[in-house]
Structure formats: structure tokens, C-alpha cells
């Protein structure tokens, strides 16, 4: 059975296994969100050059140092903007620096060694809960988390009660298990006693544990459901089918960069929005560029970015900071015990939506995007009230 989900331009998804769970969750929709990468890589995209006279105007070309996790393509708009020369055209010089972990990257951002981290919402919320002076100013993707099981268990999880007594495989920097922890808690389960969350080190480890019967269900992201299906596992449901449009990776900057390089950040965001237009309207170029960048098979790239070959992609490419959902997720992390429930730091004080709004206005004023940016501006108003 398929139900259309009207969020982020997604197509219909399989929903049979989660229909009853969706009904239970209608009252809890405001509380869920988040993501982080669980994949490691080795290379970073190339460095874009600057230009004195650009589409963004004349003057000094500022440099932004942006963290990248190797070959991970969920930062599709960053990769496309670089590959297509949009940073240079907008008048911002972007230097990419390879990082090995989100925690290290966010530490580098907070100390001014890097300007932007376009991954993760868990580390950003965690650092902010401790008073770290960083600011969320945009999005990268929404949703993206999938529950994988053995094929014979594909329909085994229809309600929260079906999780009772089950072993749930997850890794700490993946948001889907936090979302589901909130789902189960709101449904009345004791997440410390009625279920067992078993932490593993990667999506690959989770899939292996599922297939060996060491866990009953596992939560993966970044399109790993496609790999799981190709390897004999099954996707039981996407977490976004329960809570549409929950934020996953965000763009986080140092407070210093926001104060001193705001114009460069607006140009950076403008370039990303131009790349989003390419992603939405030029699948051939998108797949070609991301395939060349990642070294992955084109069928894999197309499947996880757009769906296909029997796979329903879980990731939504979205640059909207979505302040409302980030605030909700911060509360979920507090309620789950993932961050200190008594933290005095209000996440709302660490979210700046104006960079994204200004970039949209620039493109609307230029008359670009064929109505896309006007549509996004309307969504912005709903997501950041």
C-alpha cells in the first residue's frame, strides 16, 4: 500500500509496514528530527577559485573553509556548486578540508579553524547544549533514515508495540534511532527496559548484525538501504514516512564566521541554491557529476539521490535551515537523555535563518529558477516561523 507524503517533493513510498505506527505518531509529529554521516572517505572535492567581478558583484573575494567527509554525496549541492563553478561565479573562494569525524570537525568550526560544517545535526545540537558558540544557518538534507530487517521480517514492525523486546541496531551519530526512541517513548514504552538499543560502528556493521540475527532491526542512513537491499536485506520503512521532513544534516558555522564573513556565507548559500536547481531539473548532470566525484556506480548514485531500480530513496535534498524542526529535535534529544535536559542554552539563540533567506531573495530578484526560489521562499516562511 502506498501513501503519498507531501513533503519536499517526494514521491510515494511503501507504507504498509508502518500504517498503524503512523497513526500512533500523529500526536507526536512536532518532536522528531536529525542526522549525521556514518560513512568514511578519503578525498575532498577540488578548491574553487575566486573572481573580482562575479554574478554576486564586485569587491573582495572572501575565503570559506568548509569541512568535507571524503566521498559522501549527501552534500550534493556543495559538490555540484563546486563542480559547476558556482562558487567562483558568486564571488566566494571555497577551500575544502578533509575531516575524519563530525566531532573533530565541529570542534574545528567552534575554534575558528574551519568556517562551515555541512554535515550532522546531532553534534551541532550537542555542542550548543553545552554553550559552544556555533550557529546553524542552513540545511543539507532532510530525513534519510531507514529501518532494515531480514526479508522475512519486512512486515514485522507495524506498531510501536512490535518493538517490545526487540534488539535495535544503530550507531550513535545516526539520527533515525533517536527519532524512533522518541516514537517509542511517546507510545509508552520504556526505551531502557522494553527494547535494547545496540550501538555498532557503522551501517555496514548494522546490516551484518541484521543478517546474522544479532539484532532484529537496524537503522541506517545516507542511502544505505539501497546497499542493504542489494545485499539481501529488506527496508521495512523509512523514518520519514512516520515524521515527514525531519531535519538531518545542517549547515553549521562558527559565530565568528557568521559575524565576519556573512556576505561570503550568503554567496555560498546562493551557489548551493543554484546547484539545487540543477539537482531538481537536470538528473543527467547531477548523476554524472556525483558519480565522477564519488567513484560509485551511476546506478547507485541515481538510486540514493532520486530512487529507482525498486528502491525508494529516503534522503531529501533541502537547504532550508528549518528552524522549527531543529528546535523540536533539540527537545527530543533532551527528552531522550541524549543531551542534558536541564541545559540553559536555548537552541533558538543558535539558529540564523537570514543567510538562507537573503540568498533566496537574490535569486528571486535575478529571476532565476523558473519559480523554484519563490516556492522555497514560501516553504521558508512555514519552516522558520
C-alpha positions in Angstrom: 0.0 0.0 0.0 1.4 3.4 -0.9 0.6 6.7 0.7 1.7 10.0 -0.9 3.7 12.1 1.5 3.5 15.8 0.5 6.9 17.0 1.8 9.9 18.2 -0.1 8.6 17.0 -3.4 8.9 13.3 -2.5 7.1 10.6 -4.4 5.0 7.9 -2.9 6.7 5.4 -0.6 5.9 1.9 0.6 3.8 2.4 3.8 2.1 -0.9 4.6 4.5 -1.9 7.4 4.1 1.4 9.2 0.5 2.4 8.7 -0.6 1.7 12.3 2.7 3.3 13.6 1.9 6.4 11.5 -1.5 6.7 13.2 0.1 6.4 16.6 2.6 9.1 15.8 0.2 11.8 14.6 0.2 13.4 18.0 4.0 13.3 18.2 4.9 14.8 14.9 6.5 18.0 16.3 9.2 16.2 18.2 11.4 14.4 15.8 14.5 15.2 13.7 18.2 14.9 12.8 21.2 13.1 11.1 24.9 12.6 10.7 27.1 10.7 8.4 28.2 7.2 9.2 30.5 6.8 6.2 34.2 7.5 5.9 36.1 8.7 2.9 39.5 9.7 1.7 39.3 12.6 -0.8 37.7 16.0 -0.9 36.3 18.0 -3.8 38.5 20.5 -5.6 39.0 24.0 -4.5 37.0 26.7 -6.3 38.7 29.9 -7.4 37.7 33.5 -6.8 36.8 36.2 -9.2 36.9 40.0 -8.8 33.8 40.6 -11.0 31.1 38.0 -10.4 27.4 37.3 -10.6 27.4 38.3 -6.9 29.0 41.7 -7.6 32.5 43.2 -7.3 34.8 43.6 -4.4 37.0 41.5 -2.1 36.7 37.7 -2.6 36.5 36.1 0.9 37.5 32.5 1.6 35.4 30.0 3.4 37.0 26.8 4.8 34.4 24.0 4.5 34.7 20.6 6.1 34.0 17.5 3.9 33.8 13.8 4.8 35.5 12.3 1.8 33.3 10.7 -0.8 29.9 11.2 1.0 27.5 12.6 -1.6 24.7 13.7 0.6 26.3 17.2 0.4 25.2 17.0 -3.2 24.6 20.8 -3.6 28.1 21.6 -2.2 29.7 19.2 -4.6 27.6 20.4 -7.6 28.2 24.0 -6.8 31.9 23.4 -6.8 32.0 21.2 -9.9 29.9 23.7 -11.9 31.9 26.7 -10.9 29.1 28.4 -9.0 31.2 29.5 -6.0 33.6 31.3 -8.3 30.7 32.9 -10.2 29.1 34.1 -7.0 32.4 35.6 -5.8 33.4 33.3 -2.9 36.5 31.2 -2.6 35.8 27.8 -1.0 38.5 25.7 0.4 37.6 22.1 1.3 39.3 20.4 4.2 39.0 16.7 4.8 37.8 15.7 8.3 37.6 12.3 9.8 34.8 12.8 12.3 31.9 15.2 12.9 33.0 15.9 16.5 36.5 16.9 15.4 35.1 19.0 12.5 32.7 20.9 14.8 35.5 21.5 17.3 37.5 23.0 14.4 34.5 25.1 13.5 34.0 26.3 17.0 37.6 27.3 17.4 37.7 29.2 14.0 40.0 26.7 12.2 37.1 25.9 9.9 34.1 28.1 8.9 31.4 25.7 7.8 30.4 22.1 8.6 27.6 20.9 6.2 27.0 17.6 8.0 25.2 16.5 11.1 22.6 17.8 13.4 23.4 15.7 16.4 26.8 17.2 17.0 25.6 20.7 16.5 22.8 20.3 19.0 25.1 18.5 21.4 27.7 21.3 21.3 25.1 24.0 21.5 23.6 22.3 24.6 27.0 22.9 26.3 27.2 26.5 25.2 29.5 26.2 22.3 29.3 29.3 20.1 28.3 27.9 16.8 25.3 28.7 14.6 23.1 26.6 12.4 22.3 28.6 9.2 21.1 26.2 6.6 20.2 22.6 5.7 21.8 19.9 3.6 19.3 17.0 3.6 16.2 16.1 5.5 15.1 12.6 6.5 17.4 9.8 5.2 17.0 7.2 7.8 15.7 3.6 7.1 14.9 0.5 9.1 16.4 -2.6 7.7 15.4 -6.2 8.5 15.7 -9.7 7.2 13.3 -10.2 4.2 11.0 -12.4 6.3 10.6 -9.6 8.8 9.7 -6.9 6.3 6.2 -6.5 7.7 7.0 -7.3 11.3 7.0 -3.7 12.5 3.5 -2.2 12.2 3.2 -0.5 15.6 5.3 0.6 18.5 4.3 -2.5 20.4 6.1 -4.6 17.7 9.4 -3.2 19.0 8.8 -4.5 22.5 11.6 -6.9 23.5 13.5 -6.3 20.2 17.2 -5.6 19.7 17.7 -2.5 17.7 21.0 -1.9 15.9 22.1 1.7 15.5 25.2 3.9 15.6 25.4 7.0 17.8 25.7 9.7 15.1 22.7 8.4 13.1 19.5 10.3 13.8 17.0 7.6 12.9 17.4 5.7 16.1 16.9 8.9 18.1 13.8 9.6 16.2 12.5 6.1 16.9 13.5 6.3 20.5 11.2 9.3 20.8 8.5 7.5 18.9 8.6 4.5 21.3 8.9 6.7 24.4 5.8 8.7 23.3 3.9 5.4 22.7 4.5 4.4 26.3 7.5 2.1 26.0 10.4 2.3 28.4 13.3 2.6 26.0 15.8 1.5 28.6 13.9 -1.7 29.6 11.3 -2.6 26.9 13.8 -2.5 24.0 17.5 -2.9 23.6 19.5 -0.3 21.6 22.7 -2.0 20.5 25.3 0.5 19.3 27.6 -0.5 16.4 30.2 1.4 14.5 28.7 1.8 11.0 25.8 1.0 8.7 27.8 -2.0 7.3 28.1 -3.4 10.8 24.4 -2.9 11.4 23.4 -4.7 8.2 25.7 -7.6 9.1 24.2 -7.8 12.5 20.7 -7.8 11.0 21.5 -10.6 8.5 23.2 -12.7 11.2 20.2 -12.3 13.5 22.2 -10.5 16.2 19.7 -7.6 16.0 16.1 -7.7 14.9 16.0 -4.3 13.2 18.7 -1.7 12.3 18.6 1.9 11.5 20.9 3.2 8.7 21.1 6.4 6.6 22.8 8.0 3.6 21.1 5.7 1.2 22.4 2.5 2.8 19.0 0.9 2.5 19.8 0.5 -1.2 23.0 -1.3 -0.4 21.2 -3.4 2.2 18.5 -4.4 -0.4 21.2 -5.3 -2.9 22.8 -7.5 -0.2 19.7 -9.4 0.6 18.2 -7.4 3.4 14.9 -5.5 3.2 13.8 -2.0 4.1 10.9 -2.2 6.5 10.2 1.5 6.4 11.7 4.9 6.1 11.6 7.0 9.3 10.5 10.0 7.2 7.3 8.1 6.4 6.4 8.5 10.1 7.6 12.0 10.6 7.9 13.8 7.2 10.7 16.4 6.7 12.5 15.9 9.9 15.9 17.7 9.6 19.0 15.6 9.1 22.4 17.3 8.2 22.5 21.0 8.8 25.0 23.7 7.8 26.7 25.0 10.9 29.2 27.9 11.1 31.3 29.4 13.7 29.8 32.5 15.3 33.0 34.3 14.2 32.4 33.4 10.6 28.8 34.5 10.7 29.8 37.9 12.1 32.9 38.4 9.9 32.1 36.6 6.7 28.3 36.9 6.4 28.5 38.2 2.9 30.6 35.2 1.9 28.1 32.8 3.5 25.3 34.4 1.6 27.2 33.9 -1.6 28.0 30.3 -0.6 24.3 29.7 0.0 23.3 31.3 -3.3 25.7 29.0 -5.1 24.2 26.0 -3.3 20.6 27.1 -4.2 21.7 27.3 -7.9 23.0 23.7 -7.5 19.7 22.7 -6.0 18.0 23.8 -9.2 20.4 21.6 -11.2 19.7 18.7 -8.8 15.9 19.1 -9.3 15.9 19.7 -13.0 18.9 18.1 -14.6 19.2 14.5 -13.4 21.8 13.6 -16.1 24.3 16.3 -15.0 23.7 15.6 -11.3 24.3 11.8 -11.6 27.3 12.4 -13.9 29.0 14.8 -11.5 28.2 12.9 -8.3 29.3 9.6 -9.9 32.6 11.1 -11.0 33.2 12.7 -7.6 32.3 9.7 -5.5 33.7 6.9 -7.7 30.5 5.0 -7.1 28.4 3.2 -9.7 26.0 5.5 -11.5 23.0 3.2 -10.7 23.8 3.6 -7.0 24.1 7.3 -7.2 20.9 7.7 -9.1 19.1 5.3 -6.7 20.0 7.1 -3.5 19.6 10.6 -4.9 16.4 10.0 -6.9 15.2 6.4 -6.3 15.0 3.7 -8.9 15.6 0.0 -9.5 12.9 -0.8 -7.0 14.4 1.4 -4.3 12.6 4.4 -2.7 15.2 6.9 -1.8 15.0 8.1 1.8 17.0 11.4 1.5 15.5 14.7 0.7 17.9 17.4 -0.6 16.9 20.5 1.3 18.9 23.7 2.1 16.2 25.2 4.3 17.5 25.7 7.9 14.0 24.6 9.1 14.3 26.3 12.5 11.0 24.8 13.7 12.1 21.2 13.2 15.6 21.8 14.6 14.0 23.2 17.8 11.7 20.2 18.0 14.7 17.8 17.6 16.6 19.6 20.4 13.7 18.9 22.7 13.6 15.3 21.6 17.3 14.9 22.4 16.7 16.4 25.9 13.7 14.1 26.5 15.6 11.0 25.3 18.5 11.9 27.6 20.9 12.4 24.6 21.7 15.8 25.9 21.3 17.4 29.4 17.6 18.0 29.9 18.5 20.9 32.2 20.7 22.7 29.7 20.3 26.5 30.0 21.1 27.0 26.3 18.1 27.7 24.0 18.7 26.3 20.5 16.7 29.2 19.1 19.5 31.5 20.0 21.9 29.5 17.9 19.9 29.4 14.6 20.2 32.1 12.0 17.8 31.8 9.1 18.6 35.1 7.4 21.6 33.9 5.3 19.3 31.4 3.5 16.5 34.0 3.2 18.9 36.6 1.7 20.2 34.0 -0.8 16.7 33.2 -1.9 15.9 36.9 -2.3 19.0 37.4 -4.5 18.0 34.6 -6.9 14.3 35.8 -6.9 15.5 39.3 -7.8 17.6 37.8 -10.6 14.5 36.0 -12.0 16.3 32.6 -11.9 14.9 29.2 -11.1 11.7 29.3 -13.0 9.6 29.7 -9.8 11.7 27.3 -7.7 13.0 30.0 -5.4 9.6 31.6 -4.9 8.3 28.1 -3.9 11.2 27.7 -1.5 10.6 31.2 0.0 7.0 30.1 0.8 8.3 26.9 2.4 10.8 29.0 4.3 8.0 31.1 5.8 6.3 27.9 7.1 9.5 26.2 8.4 11.1 29.1 10.2 8.2 30.9 11.9 
